[in-house]
Amino acid sequence: MDRFPFPDDLIHAQQQWHTTCRALAAPRPRHTTELRRRLLALSARIYWHPFWATPAGRTPAARVELRQRTAADRTQVAA
């Protein structure tokens, strides 16, 4: 069972954030301005998500676990 009950939209936004970061980190990325704007929009969506105002979301550990969980999903997809 998961320690924090993250909403699906928050998990999806964090996964998109990772995907956008990887696209920007690629050698000679195309459409860098669009990717940077998308990264900023996703960052704001994640940072201001209502989940962080709940008792479960108030701890710094929740933010760390969200990043770790979405990073774990990313490595499973790549394998």
Biopython code that builds the backbone (N, CA, C, O; Angstrom):
import numpy as np
from Bio.PDB.StructureBuilder import StructureBuilder

atoms = [
    (1, "MET", "N", (0.832, -1.180, 0.000)),
    (1, "MET", "CA", (0.000, 0.000, 0.000)),
    (1, "MET", "C", (0.880, 1.247, 0.000)),
    (1, "MET", "O", (1.924, 1.279, 0.651)),
    (2, "ASP", "N", (0.458, 2.252, -0.720)),
    (2, "ASP", "CA", (1.231, 3.477, -0.828)),
    (2, "ASP", "C", (1.104, 4.299, 0.453)),
    (2, "ASP", "O", (0.056, 4.335, 1.097)),
    (3, "ARG", "N", (2.189, 4.943, 0.791)),
    (3, "ARG", "CA", (2.206, 5.750, 2.002)),
    (3, "ARG", "C", (1.391, 7.031, 1.844)),
    (3, "ARG", "O", (0.745, 7.482, 2.789)),
    (4, "PHE", "N", (1.425, 7.612, 0.650)),
    (4, "PHE", "CA", (0.688, 8.839, 0.378)),
    (4, "PHE", "C", (-0.315, 8.588, -0.747)),
    (4, "PHE", "O", (0.043, 8.026, -1.782)),
    (5, "PRO", "N", (-1.558, 8.999, -0.552)),
    (5, "PRO", "CA", (-2.590, 8.777, -1.582)),
    (5, "PRO", "C", (-2.584, 9.900, -2.627)),
    (5, "PRO", "O", (-3.455, 10.770, -2.611)),
    (6, "PHE", "N", (-1.607, 9.879, -3.529)),
    (6, "PHE", "CA", (-1.503, 10.930, -4.535)),
    (6, "PHE", "C", (-2.643, 10.838, -5.535)),
    (6, "PHE", "O", (-2.991, 9.744, -5.980)),
    (7, "PRO", "N", (-3.233, 11.984, -5.895)),
    (7, "PRO", "CA", (-4.262, 11.979, -6.934)),
    (7, "PRO", "C", (-3.646, 11.647, -8.294)),
    (7, "PRO", "O", (-2.476, 11.936, -8.543)),
    (8, "ASP", "N", (-4.433, 11.050, -9.152)),
    (8, "ASP", "CA", (-3.941, 10.649, -10.473)),
    (8, "ASP", "C", (-3.430, 11.824, -11.292)),
    (8, "ASP", "O", (-2.428, 11.693, -11.996)),
    (9, "ASP", "N", (-4.104, 12.976, -11.214)),
    (9, "ASP", "CA", (-3.671, 14.120, -12.012)),
    (9, "ASP", "C", (-2.319, 14.649, -11.563)),
    (9, "ASP", "O", (-1.551, 15.156, -12.382)),
    (10, "LEU", "N", (-2.014, 14.537, -10.269)),
    (10, "LEU", "CA", (-0.713, 14.967, -9.762)),
    (10, "LEU", "C", (0.387, 14.018, -10.238)),
    (10, "LEU", "O", (1.462, 14.461, -10.641)),
    (11, "ILE", "N", (0.121, 12.737, -10.191)),
    (11, "ILE", "CA", (1.098, 11.751, -10.679)),
    (11, "ILE", "C", (1.342, 11.944, -12.171)),
    (11, "ILE", "O", (2.484, 11.908, -12.630)),
    (12, "HIS", "N", (0.279, 12.148, -12.916)),
    (12, "HIS", "CA", (0.405, 12.350, -14.360)),
    (12, "HIS", "C", (1.213, 13.613, -14.672)),
    (12, "HIS", "O", (2.047, 13.603, -15.577)),
    (13, "ALA", "N", (0.975, 14.692, -13.935)),
    (13, "ALA", "CA", (1.720, 15.936, -14.153)),
    (13, "ALA", "C", (3.204, 15.733, -13.856)),
    (13, "ALA", "O", (4.057, 16.243, -14.582)),
    (14, "GLN", "N", (3.515, 14.996, -12.797)),
    (14, "GLN", "CA", (4.927, 14.743, -12.471)),
    (14, "GLN", "C", (5.581, 13.869, -13.535)),
    (14, "GLN", "O", (6.744, 14.084, -13.875)),
    (15, "GLN", "N", (4.860, 12.897, -14.063)),
    (15, "GLN", "CA", (5.408, 12.062, -15.140)),
    (15, "GLN", "C", (5.672, 12.907, -16.387)),
    (15, "GLN", "O", (6.700, 12.742, -17.044)),
    (16, "GLN", "N", (4.744, 13.810, -16.713)),
    (16, "GLN", "CA", (4.944, 14.691, -17.860)),
    (16, "GLN", "C", (6.138, 15.611, -17.627)),
    (16, "GLN", "O", (6.876, 15.923, -18.562)),
    (17, "TRP", "N", (6.330, 16.047, -16.381)),
    (17, "TRP", "CA", (7.467, 16.897, -16.031)),
    (17, "TRP", "C", (8.776, 16.158, -16.325)),
    (17, "TRP", "O", (9.692, 16.719, -16.926)),
    (18, "HIS", "N", (8.854, 14.896, -15.896)),
    (18, "HIS", "CA", (10.059, 14.095, -16.164)),
    (18, "HIS", "C", (10.279, 13.922, -17.665)),
    (18, "HIS", "O", (11.410, 14.032, -18.139)),
    (19, "THR", "N", (9.234, 13.659, -18.401)),
    (19, "THR", "CA", (9.337, 13.484, -19.850)),
    (19, "THR", "C", (9.834, 14.761, -20.518)),
    (19, "THR", "O", (10.677, 14.706, -21.414)),
    (20, "THR", "N", (9.324, 15.896, -20.093)),
    (20, "THR", "CA", (9.741, 17.173, -20.655)),
    (20, "THR", "C", (11.198, 17.463, -20.319)),
    (20, "THR", "O", (11.937, 17.964, -21.167)),
    (21, "CYS", "N", (11.618, 17.160, -19.111)),
    (21, "CYS", "CA", (13.024, 17.349, -18.726)),
    (21, "CYS", "C", (13.946, 16.491, -19.585)),
    (21, "CYS", "O", (15.003, 16.947, -20.021)),
    (22, "ARG", "N", (13.539, 15.246, -19.822)),
    (22, "ARG", "CA", (14.353, 14.369, -20.675)),
    (22, "ARG", "C", (14.434, 14.912, -22.094)),
    (22, "ARG", "O", (15.484, 14.824, -22.732)),
    (23, "ALA", "N", (13.342, 15.470, -22.592)),
    (23, "ALA", "CA", (13.340, 16.046, -23.945)),
    (23, "ALA", "C", (14.283, 17.243, -24.014)),
    (23, "ALA", "O", (14.977, 17.426, -25.014)),
    (24, "LEU", "N", (14.314, 18.055, -22.966)),
    (24, "LEU", "CA", (15.231, 19.201, -22.951)),
    (24, "LEU", "C", (16.684, 18.772, -22.793)),
    (24, "LEU", "O", (17.587, 19.454, -23.277)),
    (25, "ALA", "N", (16.918, 17.654, -22.123)),
    (25, "ALA", "CA", (18.282, 17.183, -21.890)),
    (25, "ALA", "C", (18.871, 16.460, -23.098)),
    (25, "ALA", "O", (20.074, 16.200, -23.140)),
    (26, "ALA", "N", (18.048, 16.141, -24.061)),
    (26, "ALA", "CA", (18.532, 15.444, -25.258)),
    (26, "ALA", "C", (19.500, 16.349, -26.019)),
    (26, "ALA", "O", (19.386, 17.573, -25.958)),
    (27, "PRO", "N", (20.444, 15.752, -26.730)),
    (27, "PRO", "CA", (21.356, 16.564, -27.526)),
    (27, "PRO", "C", (20.595, 17.336, -28.614)),
    (27, "PRO", "O", (19.815, 16.759, -29.372)),
    (28, "ARG", "N", (20.832, 18.617, -28.672)),
    (28, "ARG", "CA", (20.224, 19.510, -29.661)),
    (28, "ARG", "C", (18.698, 19.348, -29.735)),
    (28, "ARG", "O", (18.161, 18.978, -30.779)),
    (29, "PRO", "N", (18.012, 19.624, -28.633)),
    (29, "PRO", "CA", (16.551, 19.460, -28.651)),
    (29, "PRO", "C", (15.891, 20.474, -29.583)),
    (29, "PRO", "O", (16.386, 21.585, -29.774)),
    (30, "ARG", "N", (14.782, 20.070, -30.146)),
    (30, "ARG", "CA", (14.008, 20.963, -30.999)),
    (30, "ARG", "C", (12.915, 21.597, -30.158)),
    (30, "ARG", "O", (12.463, 21.016, -29.171)),
    (31, "HIS", "N", (12.496, 22.783, -30.550)),
    (31, "HIS", "CA", (11.403, 23.487, -29.884)),
    (31, "HIS", "C", (11.709, 23.728, -28.407)),
    (31, "HIS", "O", (10.867, 23.472, -27.546)),
    (32, "THR", "N", (12.913, 24.219, -28.116)),
    (32, "THR", "CA", (13.314, 24.400, -26.715)),
    (32, "THR", "C", (12.426, 25.401, -25.983)),
    (32, "THR", "O", (12.124, 25.213, -24.805)),
    (33, "THR", "N", (12.010, 26.453, -26.664)),
    (33, "THR", "CA", (11.155, 27.445, -26.004)),
    (33, "THR", "C", (9.839, 26.814, -25.575)),
    (33, "THR", "O", (9.369, 27.039, -24.460)),
    (34, "GLU", "N", (9.254, 26.031, -26.454)),
    (34, "GLU", "CA", (7.997, 25.349, -26.125)),
    (34, "GLU", "C", (8.187, 24.377, -24.965)),
    (34, "GLU", "O", (7.341, 24.298, -24.074)),
    (35, "LEU", "N", (9.289, 23.641, -24.974)),
    (35, "LEU", "CA", (9.560, 22.683, -23.897)),
    (35, "LEU", "C", (9.777, 23.397, -22.567)),
    (35, "LEU", "O", (9.303, 22.931, -21.531)),
    (36, "ARG", "N", (10.492, 24.528, -22.587)),
    (36, "ARG", "CA", (10.723, 25.277, -21.349)),
    (36, "ARG", "C", (9.425, 25.845, -20.793)),
    (36, "ARG", "O", (9.199, 25.833, -19.583)),
    (37, "ARG", "N", (8.579, 26.339, -21.681)),
    (37, "ARG", "CA", (7.285, 26.859, -21.226)),
    (37, "ARG", "C", (6.432, 25.743, -20.631)),
    (37, "ARG", "O", (5.747, 25.934, -19.626)),
    (38, "ARG", "N", (6.484, 24.583, -21.265)),
    (38, "ARG", "CA", (5.729, 23.431, -20.752)),
    (38, "ARG", "C", (6.258, 23.017, -19.382)),
    (38, "ARG", "O", (5.483, 22.702, -18.479)),
    (39, "LEU", "N", (7.574, 23.019, -19.233)),
    (39, "LEU", "CA", (8.185, 22.657, -17.957)),
    (39, "LEU", "C", (7.769, 23.634, -16.858)),
    (39, "LEU", "O", (7.472, 23.220, -15.737)),
    (40, "LEU", "N", (7.749, 24.916, -17.175)),
    (40, "LEU", "CA", (7.310, 25.916, -16.194)),
    (40, "LEU", "C", (5.840, 25.725, -15.821)),
    (40, "LEU", "O", (5.482, 25.804, -14.646)),
    (41, "ALA", "N", (5.000, 25.475, -16.807)),
    (41, "ALA", "CA", (3.571, 25.270, -16.535)),
    (41, "ALA", "C", (3.352, 24.025, -15.673)),
    (41, "ALA", "O", (2.553, 24.043, -14.737)),
    (42, "LEU", "N", (4.066, 22.949, -15.994)),
    (42, "LEU", "CA", (3.931, 21.723, -15.200)),
    (42, "LEU", "C", (4.460, 21.929, -13.787)),
    (42, "LEU", "O", (3.880, 21.422, -12.826)),
    (43, "SER", "N", (5.547, 22.660, -13.654)),
    (43, "SER", "CA", (6.103, 22.937, -12.327)),
    (43, "SER", "C", (5.100, 23.694, -11.472)),
    (43, "SER", "O", (4.920, 23.385, -10.294)),
    (44, "ALA", "N", (4.449, 24.688, -12.067)),
    (44, "ALA", "CA", (3.446, 25.456, -11.329)),
    (44, "ALA", "C", (2.248, 24.582, -10.969)),
    (44, "ALA", "O", (1.719, 24.676, -9.862)),
    (45, "ARG", "N", (1.822, 23.735, -11.900)),
    (45, "ARG", "CA", (0.680, 22.850, -11.637)),
    (45, "ARG", "C", (0.999, 21.903, -10.482)),
    (45, "ARG", "O", (0.154, 21.667, -9.619)),
    (46, "ILE", "N", (2.209, 21.366, -10.467)),
    (46, "ILE", "CA", (2.609, 20.441, -9.401)),
    (46, "ILE", "C", (2.752, 21.191, -8.075)),
    (46, "ILE", "O", (2.255, 20.733, -7.046)),
    (47, "TYR", "N", (3.426, 22.334, -8.098)),
    (47, "TYR", "CA", (3.698, 23.083, -6.875)),
    (47, "TYR", "C", (2.414, 23.560, -6.189)),
    (47, "TYR", "O", (2.307, 23.509, -4.964)),
    (48, "TRP", "N", (1.451, 24.017, -6.973)),
    (48, "TRP", "CA", (0.227, 24.580, -6.409)),
    (48, "TRP", "C", (-0.934, 23.589, -6.355)),
    (48, "TRP", "O", (-2.074, 23.998, -6.133)),
    (49, "HIS", "N", (-0.677, 22.326, -6.547)),
    (49, "HIS", "CA", (-1.746, 21.327, -6.519)),
    (49, "HIS", "C", (-2.396, 21.303, -5.131)),
    (49, "HIS", "O", (-1.693, 21.396, -4.125)),
    (50, "PRO", "N", (-3.731, 21.178, -5.062)),
    (50, "PRO", "CA", (-4.443, 21.173, -3.773)),
    (50, "PRO", "C", (-4.026, 20.038, -2.829)),
    (50, "PRO", "O", (-4.241, 20.136, -1.621)),
    (51, "PHE", "N", (-3.440, 18.977, -3.359)),
    (51, "PHE", "CA", (-3.023, 17.863, -2.495)),
    (51, "PHE", "C", (-2.048, 18.321, -1.418)),
    (51, "PHE", "O", (-2.073, 17.804, -0.301)),
    (52, "TRP", "N", (-1.183, 19.294, -1.743)),
    (52, "TRP", "CA", (-0.163, 19.730, -0.788)),
    (52, "TRP", "C", (-0.769, 20.451, 0.413)),
    (52, "TRP", "O", (-0.080, 20.642, 1.415)),
    (53, "ALA", "N", (-2.032, 20.854, 0.343)),
    (53, "ALA", "CA", (-2.707, 21.505, 1.469)),
    (53, "ALA", "C", (-3.386, 20.497, 2.398)),
    (53, "ALA", "O", (-3.879, 20.875, 3.460)),
    (54, "THR", "N", (-3.416, 19.235, 2.017)),
    (54, "THR", "CA", (-4.032, 18.203, 2.854)),
    (54, "THR", "C", (-3.033, 17.757, 3.918)),
    (54, "THR", "O", (-1.833, 17.982, 3.766)),
    (55, "PRO", "N", (-3.509, 17.131, 4.991)),
    (55, "PRO", "CA", (-2.576, 16.649, 6.028)),
    (55, "PRO", "C", (-1.508, 15.694, 5.470)),
    (55, "PRO", "O", (-0.353, 15.754, 5.890)),
    (56, "ALA", "N", (-1.876, 14.831, 4.543)),
    (56, "ALA", "CA", (-0.898, 13.888, 3.981)),
    (56, "ALA", "C", (0.131, 14.592, 3.111)),
    (56, "ALA", "O", (1.263, 14.121, 2.999)),
    (57, "GLY", "N", (-0.231, 15.699, 2.499)),
    (57, "GLY", "CA", (0.668, 16.383, 1.589)),
    (57, "GLY", "C", (1.532, 17.448, 2.221)),
    (57, "GLY", "O", (2.364, 18.050, 1.542)),
    (58, "ARG", "N", (1.356, 17.694, 3.498)),
    (58, "ARG", "CA", (2.097, 18.781, 4.154)),
    (58, "ARG", "C", (3.533, 18.428, 4.492)),
    (58, "ARG", "O", (4.319, 19.325, 4.796)),
    (59, "THR", "N", (3.897, 17.184, 4.453)),
    (59, "THR", "CA", (5.263, 16.797, 4.817)),
    (59, "THR", "C", (6.174, 16.839, 3.602)),
    (59, "THR", "O", (5.741, 16.532, 2.491)),
    (60, "PRO", "N", (7.427, 17.214, 3.800)),
    (60, "PRO", "CA", (8.380, 17.195, 2.687)),
    (60, "PRO", "C", (8.563, 15.791, 2.108)),
    (60, "PRO", "O", (8.884, 15.639, 0.929)),
    (61, "ALA", "N", (8.361, 14.782, 2.930)),
    (61, "ALA", "CA", (8.510, 13.405, 2.461)),
    (61, "ALA", "C", (7.524, 13.076, 1.347)),
    (61, "ALA", "O", (7.807, 12.228, 0.502)),
    (62, "ALA", "N", (6.377, 13.733, 1.339)),
    (62, "ALA", "CA", (5.384, 13.477, 0.297)),
    (62, "ALA", "C", (5.915, 13.910, -1.064)),
    (62, "ALA", "O", (5.740, 13.197, -2.052)),
    (63, "ARG", "N", (6.557, 15.061, -1.124)),
    (63, "ARG", "CA", (7.118, 15.539, -2.399)),
    (63, "ARG", "C", (8.238, 14.618, -2.883)),
    (63, "ARG", "O", (8.353, 14.331, -4.074)),
    (64, "VAL", "N", (9.052, 14.166, -1.942)),
    (64, "VAL", "CA", (10.141, 13.254, -2.305)),
    (64, "VAL", "C", (9.570, 11.941, -2.833)),
    (64, "VAL", "O", (10.040, 11.418, -3.844)),
    (65, "GLU", "N", (8.564, 11.412, -2.154)),
    (65, "GLU", "CA", (7.989, 10.143, -2.598)),
    (65, "GLU", "C", (7.331, 10.269, -3.967)),
    (65, "GLU", "O", (7.398, 9.338, -4.770)),
    (66, "LEU", "N", (6.691, 11.413, -4.246)),
    (66, "LEU", "CA", (6.092, 11.612, -5.568)),
    (66, "LEU", "C", (7.165, 11.532, -6.650)),
    (66, "LEU", "O", (6.978, 10.867, -7.669)),
    (67, "ARG", "N", (8.292, 12.214, -6.423)),
    (67, "ARG", "CA", (9.377, 12.167, -7.411)),
    (67, "ARG", "C", (9.942, 10.760, -7.550)),
    (67, "ARG", "O", (10.203, 10.300, -8.662)),
    (68, "GLN", "N", (10.131, 10.077, -6.430)),
    (68, "GLN", "CA", (10.681, 8.720, -6.483)),
    (68, "GLN", "C", (9.717, 7.757, -7.170)),
    (68, "GLN", "O", (10.134, 6.912, -7.962)),
    (69, "ARG", "N", (8.443, 7.887, -6.866)),
    (69, "ARG", "CA", (7.460, 6.981, -7.460)),
    (69, "ARG", "C", (7.380, 7.181, -8.971)),
    (69, "ARG", "O", (7.300, 6.209, -9.721)),
    (70, "THR", "N", (7.400, 8.424, -9.418)),
    (70, "THR", "CA", (7.314, 8.660, -10.870)),
    (70, "THR", "C", (8.631, 8.306, -11.532)),
    (70, "THR", "O", (8.630, 7.895, -12.693)),
    (71, "ALA", "N", (9.737, 8.446, -10.853)),
    (71, "ALA", "CA", (11.028, 8.034, -11.415)),
    (71, "ALA", "C", (11.075, 6.509, -11.525)),
    (71, "ALA", "O", (11.623, 5.973, -12.489)),
    (72, "ALA", "N", (10.505, 5.810, -10.545)),
    (72, "ALA", "CA", (10.462, 4.343, -10.587)),
    (72, "ALA", "C", (9.607, 3.891, -11.758)),
    (72, "ALA", "O", (9.959, 2.931, -12.442)),
    (73, "ASP", "N", (8.486, 4.567, -12.003)),
    (73, "ASP", "CA", (7.642, 4.241, -13.152)),
    (73, "ASP", "C", (8.418, 4.435, -14.453)),
    (73, "ASP", "O", (8.275, 3.652, -15.392)),
    (74, "ARG", "N", (9.224, 5.463, -14.500)),
    (74, "ARG", "CA", (10.000, 5.772, -15.704)),
    (74, "ARG", "C", (11.034, 4.682, -15.979)),
    (74, "ARG", "O", (11.231, 4.313, -17.136)),
    (75, "THR", "N", (11.697, 4.160, -14.954)),
    (75, "THR", "CA", (12.703, 3.131, -15.169)),
    (75, "THR", "C", (12.063, 1.813, -15.567)),
    (75, "THR", "O", (12.661, 1.041, -16.315)),
    (76, "GLN", "N", (10.848, 1.539, -15.078)),
    (76, "GLN", "CA", (10.167, 0.311, -15.454)),
    (76, "GLN", "C", (9.750, 0.358, -16.915)),
    (76, "GLN", "O", (9.799, -0.659, -17.607)),
    (77, "VAL", "N", (9.342, 1.525, -17.389)),
    (77, "VAL", "CA", (8.943, 1.669, -18.788)),
    (77, "VAL", "C", (10.150, 1.497, -19.701)),
    (77, "VAL", "O", (10.041, 0.902, -20.773)),
    (78, "ALA", "N", (11.312, 2.021, -19.273)),
    (78, "ALA", "CA", (12.513, 1.941, -20.099)),
    (78, "ALA", "C", (13.073, 0.519, -20.151)),
    (78, "ALA", "O", (13.742, 0.156, -21.118)),
    (79, "ALA", "N", (12.811, -0.282, -19.132)),
    (79, "ALA", "CA", (13.376, -1.631, -19.079)),
    (79, "ALA", "C", (12.661, -2.600, -19.993)),
    (79, "ALA", "O", (13.026, -3.774, -20.055)),
]
sb = StructureBuilder()
sb.init_structure("model")
sb.init_model(0)
sb.init_chain("A")
sb.init_seg("    ")
for serial, (resi, resn, name, xyz) in enumerate(atoms, 1):
    if name == "N":
        sb.init_residue(resn, " ", resi, " ")
    sb.init_atom(name, np.array(xyz, "f"), 0.0, 1.0, " ", f" {name:<3s}", serial, name[0])
structure = sb.get_structure()
